[in-house]
């Protein structure tokens, strides 16, 4: 959509004005769940169409995959109970359909395979628009998977069409999360106004101020120092230069991403809706496992629920893994983080990044198990001390920052940087 109805979320006065109007109307309709649901769906649809790279076709595609997920969830909620073969195949089919949709828009290799000729024609007409993209696809498809799986398990029943469409298109969280869960969102949407206006405005306003400060003050200060923003070629970097550039990247990613989370959480709170927290002091955690438990928590929780535990439960049935619970956990964690790496991108460096963190968490788990076996009282006191925690946080931050080289550089760039710092 072009013209005046086009603006970036969080960056423009138009967005904040639209959010204020939606919040006021949403609260005025507090006694009618149906009216609030209709208003929110209309507002989310209109505001998504204001995104510069999101048009009517994109919105129809979101509704299409939402319809597939909703149909699967409704069918799973009917008929016989239990984890029957029919329901299992229905759930698997729904999840695969959603994941196929995600993969098509996320991975260029798949688009080349399926429609290479058309993409070449697009590239000839617009070199920077060769591939098809869909904003928010990584987040709303994960929400769709959540609803299908939980409907299959019976923890979600009677999915409502209006509530589900609002859940899938909720504009404050559409482009950057958090990945909230359907039961909590639907319950809040159905609840009558509870006289929390003052508390909601205070809490929401505070989070918005925090987010804006991070996004427009801290991020611009840090960004010029990140590894790939500097004017020098990677071949001219020293080990110290590379380390400082990766430290800057770690802080940049944290402030930038947590800012979006603050703004989404704050914007939703103005309407009286609560989104889950996404960050909880991740760089103060004592090991990489705890860092990931407090970094992008809504994604980490989704991966644990829908990748780690299904893998572990499946492998636990194998005779080899039954007496080896630690190995089972290590395998499940590595599969989970390989999946996390692939979710972030199709290039080999993302797979290496996922393997790096899976290995790191596996080593932490092994270390924690061995640490419990140490009988030396002095060492046990040290393990519980603030000094141990501080040292752990220091090494954890360094491990995370070093791993960002795998995240932000392709393999050729990594070779160049390694050659430079090791010469």
N, C-alpha and C positions, 0 to 999 in steps of 0.2 A: 504494500500500500504506500503510495507516494503522497507528496504534498505535505500539508501541515500536520496531518495525523501520522507522524513518523518520528520516533524518538527512542533513544536508548534508555533502558531501565536504570534507575538510580542516578543517572548523570544529568538529567534535565528537569527543569521546573515543571514541564508538562506532565511528567510522570508523577511527581509529588502532588501536583494539583489533582490529577486523576485519582490517585490513591486516597487523598483526603475526601474527595466527593464520594468514592465508593465506601469508605469507612463510615462516613456520616449516614449515608442511605442504608447501609447494612445494619447499623445500630438502630436506626429508626424503625426498621422492620423486625426488631428483635422478637416480637410475639408470634411471628409467622415463619416457621421453618421453610415452608414451600416458597414464600415470597423471597426470603433471604437466599435460598438456593438458586432461584431463577435470576435474581439480581446478580449474584456472584458469577454465575455461568456467563451471563451476558457481558459483565464487566471484564472477566478474564479473557473471553473471546475477543472483545474489542481491543483490549490492551495488548494482547499478543499480536494482533494485526498491526499494531503501531511499531513493533520491532522492525528495524530497517531490513533485516534479512528473513522476514517471516510474512508470507502472504496467504491469501485464501486457500490455495492448494495445500500449503503446509498445515493449516488448521484442519482442513478436511482429512489429511493423512493422520493427524493426531486423533481425530474423532474415529477414523477407520480402525486403527489399532486398538483404540479404547473400546470400540464396539466388539471386536474379536475377543478381547479380554473379558468384557462384561458378559458376553454370551457364554463363554466357557465357565465363568464364575457362577452364573445363574443356573446353568445346567448341572454343575457340580453340587449346587445347593438343593437340587430336587431329587426325587426318586430315592433309591436305596441309600442307606447310610453305610459307613465303613469304607475301608480302602480296597474296594473291589477292583477287578481288572478293568471293567468298563470305565469307572471313574478315573483309574490310573491312566489309561490311554487318553481319555479326554483331557486330563491335566497336562500330560506330556505333550499332546498336540497343541494345546493352547500356549504353553511355554515356548515350544519350538517355533510357533508362528510369530510370537512376540520377539524372540531372539533373532529370528531370520530378518525381521523388519529392522531391528537394531543393527545387525551386521551389514545389511545392505547400505544403510546411510553412513555407517561409521568406517567401513573398510573399503578403500579405493580399489584394491585388488579384486574384490568381488564385483564392484561396478564395472571394472574393465572386462571381467570374464563374461558378465551377463549382457552388457550393452556397450562394448568397446567402440563400435562404429558411430553410434549416436553421441558418445562422449567426445570423440574426435571432432565431430561436427560442431558440438558446443564449444570446444576449445578454439576452433578456427574462428568462431564468431566472437567469443569472449575468452581470451587466454587464461584469465584468472578465475573462470567459473566452469572449469572442465567437469568437476565432479558435483554430484547432487549432495546437498547437505540439508539437515533438518535440525534446527535449534532445539535444545532440550531433550533430544532423543535418548541420551544416556540415562537421564533421570526418570522420565515418564515411563519408559519401558521397564525399568527396574521396579517401579511402583506396580505396573501391570502384572509382572511376574509374582510379586508379593501377594496380590489379591487372588490370583489363580491358585497358587500353592496353598495359601491358607484356606481357601474355599474347599480345596481337595481334602485338607486335613480336618476340616470341620470347625476350625477356630474362627472363621468368618462365615456368617449365614445371612441370607436375604440381602444381597448387595443391591442397593437402590440405584436406579439409573441416574437420577439427577445428582445424588451425592457422589457417585463414582466419576461422572464427567467433571464435576467440580474438583474432585481429588486429583484427577489427571491433568487438569488445566489450570490449577490454582496459580495465579500469575506471580505472586511474590516469590514463590519457590520454583518457578518453572525452568529458569535458565541455569540455576546454580545450586539447587537444593535448599535446605536439607531434604533427604529422602524420608518423608514422614510416612506413617503407617495408616492404613485406611480406617480401622475401627476407631481410633482416637479422633481422626479428622471428622468422620461421619457423625460421631457422637457430639462433637462440638458444634457442628453445623446444625444439628437437630435441636440443640439445647436452646431454651428460652434465655433472653437477656437476664443477667444475674446482678446487675447493679455494680459492675466492676469498672465502670468508665474511668474513674480517677486513677485507679491502680494500673489499668491497661495503658492509658495515655502516658503515665509516668514511666512505666517499664518500657513501653514501645519507643517513646521518645528518646530515652536514654540509650537504647540499643542502636537507634538510628544515628544518634550523635557519635557514638563509638565507631560505627561503621563508616560514616562519612569522614571522620578524623583519620582512620586508618587508610581509607581509599584515596583521599585527596591531600593528605599531609604526609603520612609515613611512607606510603608506596612510592610517590614521586621522589622522595629523598633517597630511598634505597635503590630504586630501579637502575640508575646510571652505573651502579657498581656491580651489577650481576654479571656473570661470566660472559654471556653472549651479547650484552649491550655495550661493551667497551669497543672502542675503535681499533684497538690493537688486534692483529691476527693471533689466533691460538698458538701459532708456532713461536710467538715472542713471549709467551707466558712462562714465569718461573713457578716453582711449587708454591711459594707464598702467594703469588698473584692468583693462582688457580684456587687455593684454599679460601682466600678472601672473597673471590668471585662466587664460590659455592656457598659460603656463609651468607653472603648478600642474597643469593637465590633462595636459601631456606627462609630467611626473614621476609623476603618479598612474597613468596608463595603463602606464607602464613598470614601476613597482614592483608594481602589481596583477597585470599579466599575466605578468611574469617570475616573480612569486611562485608563480603556478599552475604555471608550467613547472618551477620548482625542485621543487615538491612532487610533481609527476608523475614527474619524472626521479628524484628521491630515493626515492619509494615503489617505483618499478620496480626501482631498484638494490638495495633490500633483498631482493628476490626473486632477484637475480642477473641481471636483465635491464637492458639499456642502451638508453635512448631518446636520440634526437638532441638536440643543443643547440638552443635556440630564440632566445637573445639573446646577443650578444657586444659589449658596450659600444657600443650604437648611437649614443649621443649624443656619442661621442668621434671619430666618423668625419668625414672632411674634406669630404664632399659628400653630397647626398641619395641618390645612387646607392649609395654605400657604406653609408649608414645603412640603406637597405632590404635590403642584402645581409647585415646583421647584426641586423635587427629581425624578429621572428617568422620566423626563417629557414626553418622547415619549411614554412610557407605560401608564402613568397617562392620557395623552391625548387620547390614544386609548381606555382606559377603560371608560372615560367620553363619548366619541363619540359612542361606540358600546355596552356599558352595561348601564351606568347611564341614558343617554337620552332615549334610547328605553324603559327602565323600567318606567321612569317618564311619557313619552308620553302615554304609555299603561294605567297606573294607573290613569292618568289625566282624562280619559274618564269615570271613575267610579264616581258616584254621591257623594260618601263618601269623596273623595279626593279633589273635585273641590273647596270647601270653605276652604280647609286646605293645602295651598301651602307649608308651612314649614314642616308639617308632610310628605307630598309627597316627598319633598327633602330629609328628613331624611331617609325614607324608601329606596329611590333610592340610596342614598350614602351607606347605610348598605348592600344592595344587591351587590353593586359594589365592596365593600371591602371584602365581603365574597367571591365573585368571584376571587378577587385578591389573597386572601389567598389560595383558592383551586388551583389556577394556579401555585402557588409556590410549592405546594406539597399536597399529599393525606392524610397525617397524621393529627390527630385531632388538634395538636398544631398550624398548619397553619390556620385552620379554626378559632381557638380562636384568633390568631394574626390578621386576617382580621376583626373579630368582634370587637376587641379592637380598631382598628383604625377607623372603621365605627362609633363606639360609640363616640370616641374622636372628630371626625369631627362634628357629630351631636350635641354634647354639645357645641362646638364652635359656630355653627350656632345659637343655642338657645341663647347663651350668647351675640352674636353680635346683635341679634334682641332686646333683653332686654336692652342692653347698649344704643341703639339709643333712647330709651324712657326716659332715665334719663335726667332730666332738670337742674340738679345742674351744674352751669358753671364751678366750680372748678374741679369737676370730669371729665367733658368733656375736659377741658384743660389737665388733667392728661392722659386721654385716648389717646390724640394726642402727648404726650411728648415722648422724647427719653428714659426717665426712664421707661415708660410703655412698650415701644418697647423692651428694654433690658431685662426687667423682663419677658416679654412674650417669648422672644427667649430662656431665661434660662429654663423656665418651659417646653417649647416645646421640647427642646433637651432632657430634663429629661424624658418626656413622651415617646418620640421616643426610647430612650435608654432602658427604662424599658420594653417596648414592645418587644424588641429583645429577652428577655428571652423566650417569646412564640415562637419566630422564630427559635432559635438555640437549644432549649431543647425539648425533647419529654416529655410526661406527667409524666412518672416515674422520670425523671431527675428534672422536675419542682417541684414535691412533695418533692424530696430530698433537693433541694435548699431552698424551703420555710421552711421546717422543720429546716434546719440549721440556717437560718437568723432570725427565729422567736423564737428560743429556749432561 
